[in-house]
Amino acid sequence: MFFCKMAPTSLAYRFRQSVAPTALRSYAAEFISTFFYVFSVVGASIASRKFVPGAAATDPSSLLVVAMANAFALASAVYIAANVSGGHVNPAVTFGMAVGGHISVPTALFYWFAQMLASIMACIVLRVTIVGQRVPSYVIAEEMTGFGASVVEGVLTFALVYTVFVASDQRRGSCSAIGAVMVGLMAGANVLAAGPFSGGSVNPACAFGSAIVAGSFKNQAVYWIGPLIGAALAGIVHDNVVFPTENVDSFTGVPDAVAV
């Protein structure tokens, strides 16, 4: 319901829409799906450190475990929330949707609040229940600069958010199970590509929640600046370059752009 273009309205009207019962259900769906996504991803990282203590950061099997957890968890989280909230599960996705005009700014802010709160709560539950294991936070490799890590996170977020746009475009039909799977596979590929360098977060909520509980905010800006810019560019490119909105010719009645 949030993927259609919104007609220009006043800020007050959009705010009223953002607190309507339907919108509140969307925020609840985002909270639930984001909670289980972060719980699975951060939990998988903790589990890998449990099996390979002291070497998890450099063990290739650890990278594979986290990548698989990202793929499985995100695909499931997107699918269970798709028909209610759109299955964003990521502040960067929400930002891209807001930039493209698919959701209003007040709604996007409420989405962010639900996602951030869910991430923090998931990490707190892990911290309290898994005794003797610390909650890991995202870090960049020693050979990486903050700028370089931001670029990597931005490129990977572009790929992820572009996949979300394609999977959720109503002109292709509603977001199906295969669409959610494609989003999950892209997330897993991102971790495999950048896990040893920038962490492959591409999700500001996940990075922020783990940083809050771990008490480490070093290079936290990397996981916001890059992903938000990449998400915005993904929305702009999809909606205006590759798959623009069809404009029907008033004389012939034929769309100027034909979807393929």
C-alpha positions as CSV (number, residue, x, y, z in Angstrom):
1,M,0.0,0.0,0.0
2,F,3.0,2.3,0.5
3,F,4.6,1.7,-2.8
4,C,2.2,3.8,-4.9
5,K,3.0,7.4,-5.6
6,M,1.4,9.7,-3.0
7,A,-0.5,12.8,-4.2
8,P,0.7,16.2,-2.9
9,T,-1.0,16.9,0.5
10,S,-0.5,19.1,3.5
11,L,2.0,18.0,6.2
12,A,-0.9,17.9,8.7
13,Y,-2.9,15.5,6.5
14,R,0.2,13.3,6.1
15,F,0.8,13.2,9.8
16,R,-2.8,12.2,10.4
17,Q,-2.3,9.4,7.9
18,S,0.9,8.4,9.8
19,V,-1.0,7.8,13.0
20,A,-4.0,6.0,11.5
21,P,-4.8,2.5,12.7
22,T,-3.5,1.0,9.4
23,A,-0.2,2.9,9.8
24,L,0.2,1.8,13.4
25,R,-0.1,-1.8,12.2
26,S,2.6,-1.1,9.8
27,Y,4.9,0.1,12.5
28,A,4.2,-3.0,14.5
29,A,5.0,-5.2,11.5
30,E,8.3,-3.3,11.0
31,F,9.2,-3.7,14.7
32,I,8.5,-7.5,14.7
33,S,10.3,-8.2,11.4
34,T,13.3,-6.0,12.3
35,F,13.6,-7.5,15.7
36,F,13.9,-11.1,14.4
37,Y,16.2,-10.0,11.6
38,V,18.6,-8.3,14.0
39,F,18.3,-11.1,16.6
40,S,19.2,-13.7,13.9
41,V,22.1,-11.7,12.4
42,V,23.8,-10.6,15.6
43,G,23.0,-14.0,17.2
44,A,24.7,-15.8,14.3
45,S,27.8,-13.6,14.8
46,I,27.8,-14.5,18.5
47,A,27.3,-18.2,17.7
48,S,30.3,-18.2,15.3
49,R,32.5,-16.7,18.0
50,K,31.3,-19.3,20.4
51,F,32.4,-22.2,18.1
52,V,35.7,-20.6,17.1
53,P,36.7,-18.4,20.1
54,G,39.5,-16.0,19.4
55,A,39.6,-16.7,15.7
56,A,36.1,-15.9,14.5
57,A,37.1,-12.6,13.1
58,T,39.5,-14.2,10.6
59,D,37.8,-17.6,10.1
60,P,36.2,-18.0,6.7
61,S,33.5,-20.2,8.1
62,S,32.4,-17.3,10.4
63,L,31.9,-15.1,7.4
64,L,29.8,-17.8,5.7
65,V,27.6,-18.3,8.8
66,V,26.8,-14.6,9.1
67,A,26.1,-14.3,5.3
68,M,23.7,-17.2,5.4
69,A,22.0,-15.7,8.5
70,N,21.6,-12.4,6.7
71,A,20.1,-14.1,3.6
72,F,17.7,-16.4,5.5
73,A,16.6,-13.8,8.1
74,L,16.1,-10.9,5.7
75,A,14.2,-13.0,3.2
76,S,11.9,-14.2,6.0
77,A,11.5,-10.8,7.6
78,V,10.7,-9.1,4.3
79,Y,8.1,-11.7,3.4
80,I,6.2,-11.7,6.7
81,A,5.9,-7.9,6.7
82,A,5.6,-7.2,2.9
83,N,1.8,-7.1,2.8
84,V,1.5,-4.9,5.9
85,S,4.4,-2.4,6.0
86,G,6.2,-3.2,2.8
87,G,8.8,-5.2,4.6
88,H,11.5,-2.5,4.8
89,V,13.4,-3.9,7.8
90,N,16.1,-1.2,7.2
91,P,16.2,2.5,7.7
92,A,18.0,2.8,4.4
93,V,15.2,1.2,2.5
94,T,12.7,3.5,4.2
95,F,14.9,6.5,3.3
96,G,15.0,5.4,-0.3
97,M,11.2,5.0,-0.4
98,A,10.7,8.5,1.2
99,V,13.1,10.1,-1.3
100,G,11.1,8.5,-4.1
101,G,7.8,9.7,-2.7
102,H,6.5,6.3,-2.0
103,I,5.9,7.1,1.7
104,S,5.6,10.4,3.5
105,V,8.3,11.9,5.7
106,P,6.3,11.5,9.0
107,T,5.6,7.8,8.1
108,A,9.3,7.3,7.4
109,L,10.2,8.8,10.7
110,F,7.9,6.4,12.5
111,Y,9.3,3.5,10.5
112,W,12.8,4.5,11.7
113,F,11.7,4.7,15.3
114,A,10.2,1.2,15.1
115,Q,13.3,-0.3,13.3
116,M,15.8,1.3,15.7
117,L,13.8,0.3,18.8
118,A,13.5,-3.2,17.5
119,S,17.3,-3.5,16.8
120,I,18.2,-2.2,20.3
121,M,15.7,-4.6,22.0
122,A,17.0,-7.6,20.0
123,C,20.6,-6.8,21.0
124,I,19.5,-6.3,24.6
125,V,17.8,-9.7,24.7
126,L,20.9,-11.3,23.3
127,R,23.1,-9.5,25.8
128,V,21.0,-10.5,28.8
129,T,20.3,-14.1,27.8
130,I,23.6,-15.3,26.3
131,V,25.9,-15.2,29.4
132,G,29.6,-14.9,28.8
133,Q,29.3,-13.6,25.2
134,R,29.5,-9.9,24.3
135,V,27.4,-8.4,21.6
136,P,29.7,-7.6,18.6
137,S,29.5,-4.2,16.9
138,Y,30.4,-3.5,13.3
139,V,33.9,-2.3,12.7
140,I,36.0,-1.5,9.6
141,A,39.3,-3.2,8.8
142,E,42.6,-1.5,9.7
143,E,43.5,-1.0,6.0
144,M,40.1,0.7,5.3
145,T,39.5,4.5,5.7
146,G,36.2,5.8,6.9
147,F,35.6,7.3,3.4
148,G,36.4,4.0,1.7
149,A,34.2,2.0,4.1
150,S,31.3,4.5,3.5
151,V,31.7,4.1,-0.3
152,V,31.6,0.3,0.1
153,E,28.6,0.4,2.3
154,G,26.9,2.8,-0.1
155,V,27.5,0.7,-3.1
156,L,26.2,-2.4,-1.4
157,T,23.2,-0.6,-0.1
158,F,22.4,0.6,-3.6
159,A,22.3,-3.0,-4.7
160,L,20.1,-4.1,-1.9
161,V,17.6,-1.2,-2.1
162,Y,17.5,-1.4,-5.9
163,T,16.5,-5.1,-5.4
164,V,13.9,-4.1,-2.9
165,F,12.4,-1.5,-5.4
166,V,12.3,-4.1,-8.2
167,A,10.8,-6.8,-5.9
168,S,8.1,-4.5,-4.5
169,D,7.1,-2.6,-7.7
170,Q,3.3,-3.0,-8.0
171,R,3.6,-2.9,-11.8
172,R,5.3,-6.3,-11.5
173,G,2.7,-7.6,-9.1
174,S,2.8,-7.7,-5.3
175,C,6.0,-8.7,-3.5
176,S,6.0,-12.5,-3.7
177,A,8.0,-15.1,-1.9
178,I,10.6,-15.1,-4.8
179,G,11.0,-11.3,-4.4
180,A,11.7,-11.6,-0.7
181,V,14.2,-14.4,-1.5
182,M,16.0,-12.2,-4.0
183,V,16.3,-9.5,-1.4
184,G,17.7,-12.0,1.1
185,L,20.3,-13.3,-1.4
186,M,21.5,-9.8,-2.2
187,A,22.0,-9.2,1.6
188,G,24.0,-12.5,1.9
189,A,26.1,-11.6,-1.1
190,N,26.8,-8.2,0.4
191,V,28.2,-9.8,3.6
192,L,30.4,-12.1,1.6
193,A,31.7,-9.2,-0.4
194,A,32.4,-6.7,2.3
195,G,32.3,-8.6,5.6
196,P,36.0,-8.5,6.2
197,F,36.4,-4.9,5.2
198,S,33.4,-2.8,6.4
199,G,31.3,-5.5,8.0
200,G,28.7,-5.5,5.2
201,S,26.0,-4.0,7.5
202,V,24.0,-2.0,4.9
203,N,21.5,-1.6,7.6
204,P,21.9,1.5,9.9
205,A,19.4,0.0,12.5
206,C,21.4,-3.2,12.9
207,A,24.7,-1.3,13.2
208,F,23.2,1.2,15.7
209,G,21.5,-1.3,17.9
210,S,24.6,-3.5,18.3
211,A,26.7,-0.3,18.9
212,I,24.3,0.9,21.7
213,V,24.5,-2.4,23.5
214,A,28.2,-3.0,22.9
215,G,29.0,0.6,24.0
216,S,31.2,1.2,20.9
217,F,30.3,4.0,18.4
218,K,33.6,4.1,16.5
219,N,33.1,4.8,12.8
220,Q,29.3,4.6,13.4
221,A,28.8,7.4,10.7
222,V,30.1,4.9,8.1
223,Y,27.0,2.8,8.6
224,W,24.7,5.8,8.1
225,I,26.2,8.1,5.5
226,G,27.1,5.5,2.9
227,P,23.8,3.5,3.2
228,L,21.5,6.5,3.1
229,I,23.2,8.0,0.0
230,G,23.2,4.6,-1.7
231,A,19.5,4.0,-0.9
232,A,18.5,7.5,-2.2
233,L,20.4,6.9,-5.4
234,A,18.8,3.5,-5.9
235,G,15.3,4.9,-5.6
236,I,16.1,7.8,-8.0
237,V,17.7,5.5,-10.6
238,H,14.9,2.9,-10.4
239,D,12.0,5.3,-10.5
240,N,13.4,7.9,-13.0
241,V,15.9,6.1,-15.2
242,V,15.5,2.3,-15.5
243,F,11.8,1.8,-14.7
244,P,10.1,5.2,-14.7
245,T,6.4,5.7,-14.0
246,E,4.2,5.3,-17.0
247,N,2.8,8.5,-18.4
248,V,-0.3,7.9,-20.5
249,D,-0.5,10.0,-23.7
250,S,-3.7,12.0,-23.5
251,F,-4.3,11.6,-27.3
252,T,-3.4,7.9,-28.0
253,G,-3.9,6.5,-24.5
254,V,-0.7,4.6,-24.8
255,P,1.9,4.7,-22.0
256,D,5.1,6.6,-22.9
257,A,7.2,4.0,-21.1
258,V,6.4,0.4,-21.5
259,A,7.3,-2.0,-18.6
260,V,9.3,-5.1,-19.7
